[in-house]
Amino acid sequence: MSVTDGTTVKVQRPAAPPRGWSRERILGWVFVCLWIALGAGLATYLFSAWNPELFAKYAPSYLSGLYVTLTLVAISIILGAILSVPICYARMSKNRVLNAISYGYVYFFRGTPLLAQTFLIYYGFGSFRPQLEAVGLWGFFREAWYCAVFAFALNTAAYQAEILRGAIESVGKGQWEAASALGLSKKQTLYKIILPQALIVALRPYGNEIILMIKGSAIVAIITVYDLMGETRRAFSRTFDFQTYLWAALLYLSLVETLRHLVDWIERRITRHLHR
């Protein structure tokens, strides 16, 4: 109720919103039920088709393939991170030549499939064996493992460079101006003020990039690298049992979920000062 010029005016409250089942809510519950049914069916199939002898025989191979996958992704991410720093610097440079070269690099590796890049390196460089032998590089490019690491590092460097560039540019210019007013050099400002803030912004995109690399690493099985998917293909070719691929899917899902929760935990830890 409100009072105006000594008179009392009744204000009618709006009607309560309907609490029925909307179409969107019904569709949502239908999809949830479908996912629950799919998960229950998958669990039932794995339980009914469980073969202890098969598991005991191929479990060591799966662990070996998992180790290869993790090693491949870890080395590629580290090498890509190192390579992304000069690429990011060139992308942010006012020098047109450096900017054009880095832009072309990022455009190519982000615009073409990782599988095509791996094939170009593994099969493409293999066609230049005499030239590579002359410069002593044939021992590197004849190994599928090294070609896979090389291709993955070049690919992820392009993505990490863009992640780093976007994170740095997300920090306001006022930070640079304030640091300059305090007498800090550009190098001190970058390492002590800009990068700590930029890495908070870049943390989740970096986590997504690692997840994409884990899932994309399955393509190296095509070039005879026995990673997790490579061992899965070998197990299926000997048993023709579909559950071998289900095991691989569950392992990949476990890796992704573990990494996702780890990134969430790190983000909560480093942004405690931002929560009130």
N, C-alpha and C positions, 0 to 999 in steps of 0.2 A: 504494500500500500504506500502511496505517496501523498504529501500534503501540498496543495497549491492554492495560495490566496485564502487560506483558512478553510478551504473545502477539502473534503476527503474524496479521493478518486480511487476506485478499485481498479487494480491492474490484473488482468487475467493471465495466469501462467500458461506457457505453451504446453501443448499436449505431450505426454510422454511418448518417446519414439517406440514404434512397434518392435516387439521382441520375437517376432516369428522367424521362421527359417527362410532366408532370402535364397535366391538362386545361386549366388556366389558361395554362400555358406554350404549349401547342399553339394555343389560341385567340389568344394574343398574337402568335405568329409568323404565324398566318393573316391577322390584321388588318394586320400590318406588310407582308406580301407583297402584300396587296390595295392598300395605299397606294402601294407601289413600282410595282405594275402600273398604277395610275391615273396616277401621275406620268409613267411612261414612255409611256403612251398619249397623255397630254396633250402631252408634248414631241414625240412622233411626229406628232400632228395638226398642231401649230403649224409643224413643219418642212415637212410635205407641203403644207399650205395657205398657205404663206408667199407673200405677194403684195407685191413691192417697190413697185409703183406705188400700191397701196392704203395702204401704210405711209407712203410719202413724202407722200401727199396729206393724210392725217389725223393724222400725228404732231404737226404744229404745233398742231392743235386739241386734241389730248390734253394737250400741255404747257400750253396756255392753261387748259384745264379743271382740270389739276392745280394750277396757280397759284391759281385761284379757290377750290378746295377748301382748300388750305393757308391762304390768307388768311382765309377764312370761319372755319375752326377756330381759328386763332390769335387773331383779334379776339374771337371768342366766349369762348374760354378766359380771356383777359385781363379782359374785362368781367365775366365770371362770377366770377373770382377777387376782383375789387374788390367786387362785390355780395355775395359770400359772407361777407365779414368782418362787416358789420353783422347779417346773418342769423344767423351763428354766435353773435355776441354776444347777440342776442335769444333764441336757443335755450337759451343757458346762463344767461340772466338769471332772477332770482328774481321779477321782475315778471310777474304772471300774464297781463296783457294783451299785453305784448311776446312772451312765450313762446307764447301761443295764436296770435297772428298769424303768427309765424315757423313754428310747427308746421303751421298750415294751408297756408302757402306751400310748404313742403317736401313736405307730404303730397300736395298737388295735382300739383306738377310731377314728383314721383317716381312718382306713382301713375297718371299718364295717359301715353299714347304721345306721343313727340316729334312724330310726324306730325300727330296731332290738335291739338297745341298750335300747330304751324306753320299749319295750316289755320284755326284760330280767329283767329290774328293777321292772316294774309294775306287771307282771305275775310271774316272777321268784322268787322274794322275797316273793310274796304272798303265795307261796307253802311252805314257812318255817314259817308259823304263830306261832306254839308253841315255836320255838326257839326265834323268835322276841318278842313275848310276855314275854318270860323269861328275856330278857334284856331290856325291856321297849321301843322297837322300832316299835312295831306293829302299834301304833297310827300314826306314820309317814308314813310307807310304805303301809298302807291301803287306804291312800288318793291319788287319781290320780294326784291332783295338785302338791303335794310334790314330787311324783315320777317323774313327768314331769320336775320340776325344777332341781331335782337331776341329771336326765339323761342329760338334756341340759347343765348344768354347767360342768359336767364331759366331755362332748363332746367338748364344746367350749374351755375348758381349754387346751386341746391337741392342738387345732389349734392356740390359742393365744400364747402358749408357743413357738411354732415353728415360729410364726410371730415375737415375741420378740427376740428370739435367732438369727434369720436371720438379724433383724435390728441392733442388737448390733454388730454382726460380720461384718456388712457392713461398720462400722466405721473403718477407717484405723488404723493400729497399731502405726502409727506415732503420733496419738493423745495421746495414753498412754505414749509413750516415752517422748513427749514434756511436759506432765503434771508431769511425774516423774522428769524431769530435773528442773522443777519449784518448786519441793519439795512437791507436792500434794500427799496425800495418795491415795491408790487404791479406797477407798470408796468415797473420795472427787472427784476423777477423774470420777468415774462411774456416780455419781449423778449430777455433775455440768458440765461435758463435754461430756461424752459418751451418756447418756440417752437423753439429749435434741436433739442431732443429730439423734439418733436412732429412737426416736418417730416421727420425721418428715418422716423418711423412712417408718415407720410402720403405719402411719395414714391411708393411703388408703387401705392397707390390713385389718386393723381393721374395716374400714367402710364396706368393702366387707363381712367380717365375720358377722357383725351385720345384713347386708342385707340377707345373707344366713340363719341366725337364724330366721329372721322375716318370710321368706318364709317357712322354715322348721318347724316353730311352728304349722303349720296347721295339722301336724300329731297327735297332742295331742287330737284332736277331736275323734280319734279312741278309746282312753282310757277314754272317757266320761268327758273330760274337755271342758266346753262350752266357747271356745275362739271364735274368729271371724268365723273360719270355722265350729266350732261346732254349733254356732247359725245359720249359713247358712244352714247346713244340716237339722237342726230342722225346719227352715222356709220352705225349699223345701219339706220335708216330709209331711207338712201340706197343702201346696198350690200346689205342683207339677208345679210350675212356674219357668221356666228356668232363668228368669231374676234375681232371688235371688242369683244365682252364679255369674252373671255378676256384681251385686253390690259388692260382696265380692272381685272379681278380681280387680275392680276399686279401692277399698279401699286399697288392698295390693299394687297396682301399685302406688297409691298416697303416701303411706308410704315409699316405696322404692325410689321414685323420690325425696321426701322431704329430706330423709337422704342423698341421693347422692349429692344434691345441698348443703346441710349443710357441708358435708365433703369437697367439692370443695371450699366453702367459708372459712372454717377453714384452709385449705391448703394454699390458697392465702394469708391469714392473717399472718400465721406463717412463710411464706417463702418470705416475702416482701424484706428482706435483700439480697435475692439471685437474685432478678430481677434487671436488669440494663436498 
